[in-house]
Amino acid sequence: MTPAKRFACWSIFLFARFISSGSANAQAIADTVAPLLEKPVQPTAVTAFQLQSYMMKHIAKPVVPATAAQWTAEAQKFRKHILEDLETSMAASRQF
């Protein structure tokens, strides 16, 4: 490594060290942060509305079956899912 590169590396290292040492003293402690975190940032209704809006934009729309046979097949699939998968998981959670 040439002396110029070595000097540049050391300069960058010392500069980064100098910058990081100044920010280490600015950390907050629990006593100063706790009162700020106790107050709500925004009303609960606003948060609920924002979450609902976000979820409604990102949930995939269900595919509508075109024929009666497709409706029947989908209905049977949902019934099977509810009876087998959901009932089994609910029974398992009741045991605990």
The 8 nearest C-alpha neighbors of each residue, nearest first, counted from 0:
[[1, 4, 5, 2, 3, 6, 8, 7],
 [0, 2, 4, 3, 5, 6, 7, 8],
 [1, 3, 5, 4, 6, 0, 7, 8],
 [4, 2, 6, 1, 5, 7, 0, 8],
 [5, 3, 7, 1, 6, 2, 8, 0],
 [4, 6, 2, 8, 3, 7, 9, 1],
 [5, 7, 3, 9, 4, 8, 10, 2],
 [8, 6, 4, 10, 5, 9, 11, 3],
 [9, 7, 5, 11, 10, 6, 4, 12],
 [10, 8, 12, 6, 11, 7, 13, 5],
 [9, 11, 7, 13, 8, 12, 6, 14],
 [10, 12, 14, 8, 9, 13, 15, 7],
 [13, 11, 9, 15, 10, 14, 16, 8],
 [14, 12, 16, 10, 15, 11, 9, 17],
 [13, 15, 17, 11, 16, 12, 10, 18],
 [16, 14, 18, 12, 17, 13, 11, 19],
 [15, 17, 13, 19, 14, 18, 12, 20],
 [16, 18, 14, 20, 15, 19, 13, 21],
 [17, 19, 15, 16, 21, 20, 14, 22],
 [20, 18, 16, 22, 21, 17, 15, 23],
 [21, 19, 23, 17, 22, 18, 16, 24],
 [22, 20, 19, 18, 23, 24, 17, 25],
 [21, 23, 19, 25, 24, 20, 18, 26],
 [24, 22, 20, 21, 25, 26, 19, 18],
 [23, 25, 22, 26, 21, 20, 27, 19],
 [26, 24, 22, 23, 27, 21, 28, 20],
 [27, 25, 24, 23, 28, 22, 29, 21],
 [28, 26, 25, 31, 29, 32, 30, 24],
 [27, 29, 30, 31, 32, 26, 33, 25],
 [28, 30, 32, 31, 33, 27, 34, 26],
 [31, 29, 28, 33, 32, 34, 27, 35],
 [30, 32, 29, 28, 33, 27, 34, 35],
 [31, 33, 29, 35, 30, 34, 36, 28],
 [32, 34, 36, 35, 30, 29, 31, 37],
 [35, 33, 37, 36, 32, 31, 38, 30],
 [36, 34, 32, 33, 37, 38, 31, 39],
 [35, 37, 33, 34, 38, 32, 39, 40],
 [38, 36, 34, 35, 33, 39, 32, 40],
 [37, 39, 36, 35, 40, 34, 41, 33],
 [40, 38, 41, 37, 42, 36, 43, 35],
 [39, 41, 38, 42, 36, 37, 43, 35],
 [40, 42, 39, 43, 45, 46, 44, 38],
 [43, 41, 45, 44, 46, 39, 40, 47],
 [42, 44, 46, 45, 47, 41, 39, 48],
 [45, 43, 47, 42, 46, 48, 41, 49],
 [46, 44, 48, 43, 42, 47, 49, 41],
 [45, 47, 43, 49, 44, 48, 50, 42],
 [46, 48, 44, 50, 45, 49, 51, 43],
 [49, 47, 51, 45, 46, 50, 52, 44],
 [50, 48, 52, 46, 51, 47, 53, 45],
 [51, 49, 53, 47, 52, 48, 54, 46],
 [50, 52, 48, 54, 49, 53, 55, 47],
 [53, 51, 49, 55, 50, 54, 48, 56],
 [52, 54, 50, 56, 51, 55, 49, 57],
 [55, 53, 57, 51, 56, 52, 58, 50],
 [54, 56, 52, 58, 57, 53, 51, 59],
 [57, 55, 53, 54, 58, 52, 59, 51],
 [56, 58, 54, 55, 59, 53, 52, 60],
 [59, 57, 55, 56, 54, 60, 53, 61],
 [60, 58, 57, 61, 56, 55, 62, 54],
 [59, 61, 58, 62, 63, 57, 55, 56],
 [62, 60, 63, 59, 58, 64, 73, 57],
 [61, 63, 64, 60, 59, 65, 73, 70],
 [62, 64, 61, 65, 70, 60, 69, 66],
 [65, 63, 69, 70, 66, 62, 67, 73],
 [64, 66, 63, 69, 67, 70, 68, 62],
 [67, 65, 69, 68, 64, 70, 71, 63],
 [66, 68, 70, 69, 71, 65, 64, 72],
 [67, 69, 71, 70, 66, 72, 64, 65],
 [68, 70, 72, 66, 71, 64, 67, 73],
 [71, 69, 67, 73, 68, 72, 64, 74],
 [72, 70, 74, 68, 69, 73, 75, 67],
 [71, 73, 69, 75, 74, 70, 68, 76],
 [74, 72, 76, 70, 75, 71, 69, 77],
 [75, 73, 71, 77, 76, 72, 70, 78],
 [76, 74, 78, 72, 73, 77, 79, 71],
 [75, 77, 73, 79, 74, 78, 80, 72],
 [78, 76, 80, 74, 79, 75, 81, 73],
 [79, 77, 75, 81, 80, 76, 82, 74],
 [78, 80, 76, 82, 77, 81, 83, 75],
 [79, 81, 77, 84, 78, 83, 82, 76],
 [82, 80, 85, 78, 79, 83, 84, 77],
 [81, 83, 79, 86, 80, 78, 84, 85],
 [84, 82, 80, 81, 86, 79, 87, 85],
 [83, 85, 80, 87, 86, 81, 82, 88],
 [84, 86, 81, 88, 87, 83, 89, 82],
 [85, 87, 89, 82, 88, 84, 83, 90],
 [86, 88, 90, 84, 85, 89, 83, 91],
 [89, 87, 91, 85, 90, 86, 92, 84],
 [88, 90, 86, 92, 91, 87, 85, 93],
 [91, 89, 93, 87, 88, 92, 86, 94],
 [90, 92, 88, 89, 94, 93, 87, 95],
 [91, 93, 89, 94, 90, 95, 88, 87],
 [94, 92, 90, 95, 91, 89, 88, 87],
 [95, 93, 92, 91, 90, 89, 88, 87],
 [94, 93, 92, 91, 90, 89, 88, 87]]
